[in-house]
Amino acid sequence: MTWEDMPIYARIGMHLLFASMLDRRLLKTHKIQHLFSVESVNQGKHFDAPESVAHIEHFVKTYKLDLSELLQPDLTQYKSFNDFFYRRLRPDARPIHELENPNIIVSSADCRLCVFESISAATQVWIKGKSFSVQHLVQDADLAAQFEGGSIALFRLAPQDYHRFHSPITGTVVGEPRKIDGTYFTVNPMAVNDDLDVFTENVRKVTILNLEQRTVHERGEGQETNGTRNENFDQCVFVSIGALLVGSIQLTGAGIPGKQVKKGDELGYFAYGGSTCILLFKAGAMRFDEDLVANSQKGLETLVRIGERIGKAQ
């Protein structure tokens, strides 16, 4: 088990969440939610300013970041703190597991990961928001109906993590991503595990990806696949979610309708703060790796990096 450092802004948010029932009621009012939104945007502007470079060296020392992984390891070359915060990595820093096999699903981020074979299981163990549902998450009844009963992965990025997120599959971006306005609650587990509707209240962007399918014959464990395709392994939904003091969600690859992406290709990035991505698959489409499922059922997150295998098409 690894203890996670919490920045001061998150500590303040946690105090508001859990100090008293009165604070909890205040937190759900429009005035407090508006305050979170305004402060998140203002903090984003501050970290975009040239003078914010003064924060970079302290941030690196506090979180003991490995600069050798960076495409630009020279800290003096960054124009602002945010410029460093959504820094790029060297192309070889995150190998992609079985890149040419479209049936293998990989992690979208350097993150703390929870996976559940059904969304109902996720709400029993991890997501305790009273109004959480696929429909509330994606704000599209037809789309939600296709993914009800499906599986879900939650990629939580802490402030010290590399904050670009990447495609977990090989496929094609479908249509324009949908932006859903909202507030900026913290995505710390203490909030997610409580009755706040963090994921369905926070600002977010919804991207649909058509999955590349290929008939694959492979032998192992004494069995051989029959080469048939799983019709439910045709689409996934990728939701990028802002959080307390995350000023923006910028889509790069995910923001281009019709763009073909390979596993590991960049989809977008977050400005300063913690944040989360959610990945949805249809029922029966794929199976997450057993060790990840076992940890998640115990209410534990697993540290994973971009490109590491997390599951496979059924």
CORKANOR-V462419 format. One record per backbone hydrogen bond with DSSP energy under -0.5 kcal/mol. NH is the residue of the N-H (numbers start at 1). CO is the residue of the C=O. E is the energy in kcal/mol with one decimal. If there is no record, write none. Layout:
nh: <NH;NH>
co: <CO;CO>
e: <E;E>
This chain:
nh: <10;11;12;13;14;15;16;17;18;19;24;25;26;27;28;28;29;33;34;35;36;37;38;39;40;41;42;43;44;45;46;47;48;48;49;49;52;53;54;55;56;57;59;60;61;62;63;64;65;67;69;70;71;72;75;77;78;81;82;84;85;86;87;90;93;97;97;99;101;102;104;105;106;107;111;111;112;113;113;114;116;119;122;123;124;125;126;127;128;128;130;132;137;138;139;144;145;146;146;147;147;148;150;151;152;153;154;155;155;156;156;157;157;158;161;163;165;166;167;171;171;172;173;174;175;178;179;180;181;183;191;192;193;194;196;198;201;201;202;203;204;205;206;207;207;208;209;210;211;212;218;220;223;225;231;233;234;235;236;237;238;239;239;240;240;241;242;244;246;247;250;251;252;254;255;256;257;258;259;261;264;265;267;268;269;270;271;275;276;277;278;279;280;281;282;282;285;287;289;292;293;294;295;296;297;298;298;299;300;302;304;307;308;310;311;312;313;314>
co: <7;7;8;9;10;11;12;13;14;15;20;21;22;23;24;25;26;29;30;31;32;33;34;35;36;37;38;39;40;41;42;43;44;45;45;46;49;50;51;52;53;53;55;56;57;58;59;60;60;65;66;67;88;88;73;74;75;49;47;80;81;82;84;69;90;95;307;96;98;100;101;311;168;308;109;304;156;111;302;154;152;150;118;119;120;121;122;122;126;192;195;129;133;134;135;140;141;142;143;143;144;144;147;281;116;279;114;153;277;112;154;155;275;156;158;85;268;108;265;169;261;210;259;208;173;206;177;204;179;201;188;188;189;191;191;196;197;198;198;183;180;240;178;205;238;174;236;172;234;170;216;223;220;218;229;230;232;232;209;280;207;237;278;205;238;276;203;185;243;245;269;249;267;267;252;253;255;173;256;171;167;262;165;165;250;163;248;157;241;155;239;153;237;151;232;235;282;312;310;289;289;290;291;292;293;294;295;296;295;113;111;107;305;105;105;287;103;285>
e: <-0.5;-1.7;-2.2;-1.9;-2.6;-2.1;-2.2;-1.9;-2.2;-2.1;-1.7;-2.1;-2.3;-2.4;-0.9;-0.7;-1.8;-2.2;-2.6;-2.1;-2.4;-2.1;-2.8;-2.9;-2.2;-2.1;-2.7;-2.7;-1.9;-2.1;-2.2;-2.2;-0.7;-0.6;-0.8;-0.9;-1.8;-1.6;-1.5;-2.1;-1.4;-0.6;-2.1;-2.5;-2.2;-2.8;-2.1;-0.7;-1.7;-1.0;-1.3;-1.5;-2.1;-0.6;-0.8;-1.9;-1.3;-0.5;-2.6;-1.3;-2.8;-2.5;-1.8;-3.0;-2.1;-0.5;-2.7;-0.9;-2.0;-0.8;-1.4;-2.3;-1.9;-2.4;-0.8;-2.3;-2.3;-0.5;-3.0;-1.8;-2.6;-1.2;-1.5;-1.8;-1.2;-1.8;-2.6;-2.4;-0.9;-2.4;-1.2;-1.4;-2.0;-2.7;-2.2;-2.8;-2.1;-1.0;-0.6;-0.8;-0.9;-1.0;-2.2;-0.9;-2.4;-2.3;-3.0;-0.5;-3.1;-2.6;-0.7;-0.6;-3.3;-0.5;-2.1;-0.7;-2.4;-2.9;-3.0;-0.5;-2.6;-2.2;-2.6;-3.0;-0.6;-2.2;-0.5;-3.1;-0.5;-2.1;-1.9;-1.9;-3.1;-1.2;-0.6;-1.7;-0.8;-0.7;-2.1;-2.1;-2.2;-2.3;-2.9;-0.5;-2.9;-0.6;-2.7;-2.9;-2.4;-3.0;-0.6;-2.1;-2.1;-1.4;-0.8;-1.6;-1.5;-0.7;-2.1;-1.8;-3.2;-0.5;-3.0;-2.4;-0.5;-3.0;-2.6;-0.7;-2.8;-0.8;-2.8;-0.6;-2.4;-1.7;-0.7;-1.3;-0.7;-2.5;-2.2;-2.8;-2.6;-2.7;-3.0;-1.7;-2.7;-2.2;-1.9;-1.9;-1.7;-2.3;-2.6;-2.5;-2.6;-2.1;-0.5;-0.6;-2.1;-3.0;-2.7;-0.5;-2.0;-2.6;-2.0;-2.3;-2.4;-0.8;-0.8;-1.8;-2.4;-2.3;-2.2;-2.0;-1.9;-2.7;-1.5;-2.3;-2.6;-2.1>
